Amino acid sequence: MDLNSEAKLVEAAQDGHLESFGALYERYYNPLVALAYSVLADRHIAEDAAQESFVVACRDLSNLKSKDKFAAWLAGICRNIAKQMLRTKGKVIAQNVSASAENEGKKDCLVDAIRRAVWKLPTSNRELIVLRYYDNMPYEQIAQILDISVQAVNGRLIRAKRKIAKYLKRNGFIGDDYETPRKQ
Amino acid sequence: MKRPENNNWLDDALAKAIGSEKSKPDFEKWKQDHPQAVEMLTSRVGRSPSATKRPLSIRRIIMKSPITKLAAAAVIIIAVLIGINQFGGSIGGASVAWADVAERFESVPFFNVTIYLGWGPYAQDQKLEFHKIEIWKSENSQLRGHSGEEIIFADFADGNNVVVAFDSSTMQPLNADRMTKVANSFHGFLRAKGEFSLDTLLMGFPSDDKGITSVETADTPASRETVLFEVKHKTTPTQFLIWALRKSKLPVRASLSDPKNKVYADLLFNYSEKKDAAFFDPNIFKSQETNK
């Protein structure tokens, strides 16, 4: 991604050019949905959060000084909105997740167990895993959104996956070799 | 044995568990759904920052107005406090957390704030000047402030408008001229709470010319305990940062930075130091004065 061109887009959007803002919207809509999904665990509400994030971005864009930090700034807005939605709609979401978890327990399926493992991760790890696997997002873009280095993305991703694997092993889904899924 | 992170099946399973069909971003639909946001953005076309109204700077308040440093501190405190209260519930992404902080702060019966005020240098031969100020607020909306050798008492409870100030080294009231200036500045700012908007108080910020956001900070032990808010003017580098405890929702620190005018302030809040009524009673000084 050309950061210079992105900075120019941000600058143009700050000057009120809608097309430039549209380009940023197209670029970051899916990453924001993924980020919100990591908080909300509900795709539809996550899409609402992403859209609302762009409304706030429209309003506050002129506050942004470091144009090369647009992605991280936007992610911060989205994270806050998602958390706010979680507070207002939290019960509904919690019920959905809980019901889903019960069903998942009955099916005893590896994929379902992985979902549970992911949502047991600390927030920062969960964000990273969801960003990576929701849309197969490249490390560079994840690094931009989370405002960390690519090396940090790699390191954190490894640690998060280890935690997931340990959870699966503890619950009998994989063997000691971390290689063979036992239940499907 | 492969390390877990190197197992392809885990990648595949994660993609299966979390992955989603890419929803196509539809900017046209977003525009239709959010006409006000579009209007807000496009209204900036052709508007240069220099064309917007410039705020009255804190330096101008501090350096050019005939008020004491203590009163200047009051400007800052009240600006922060009114900022806290006025913004309650109106912040985009962080309204709930911010509203919690505003509401919690409103409910605090007493507090003490220590202010480190710095300004300058404004010329090559000048140095950065510092000043420490302490202010206590009682359960009955009385205030006591210490600034250098000046001690000021203010009482605005039940419609009172009493401000008296003493020179602590002589135990004498300040001279009439000085007292009037202190009183005027305190009246102007402290009575403003709830009556004036931040626009009139906080450096003349036009109401649509400032923004507040919660700031995501690196995951550190301190950031796990606190949440950080940023109040920023849109066309100047003036900035307030306010830290609040996640658990109690109380602001514990606020920081003002006006680099353009070289004015800085750091405010540290304390909610555990309850002072008795006598502490806020200026008659103690008056009686000492009489005894002399």
Interface residues (C-beta under 8 A of the other chain):
Chain A: A13 Q14 D15 G16 H17 L18 F21 G22 Y25 E26 Y29 N30 V33 Y37 R43 E47 Q51 S53 F54 V55 V56 C58 R59 D60 L61 S62 N63 A72 A75 G76 I77 C78 R79 N80 I81 K83 Q84 R87 T88 L110 V111 D112 I114 R115 V118 S124 I129 V130 R132 Y133 Y134 D135 N136 L157 I158 K161 R162 I164 A165 K166 D176 D177 Y178 E179 P181
Chain B: M1 K2 R3 P4 E5 N7 W9 L10 D11 A13 L14 A15 K16 A17 I18 G19 S20 K22 S23 P25 F27 W30 K31 D33 H34 A37 V38 M40 L41 T42 S43 R44 V45 G46 R47 G92 G93 A94 S95 V96 A97 G211 T213 S214 V215 E216 D219 K232 K234 T235
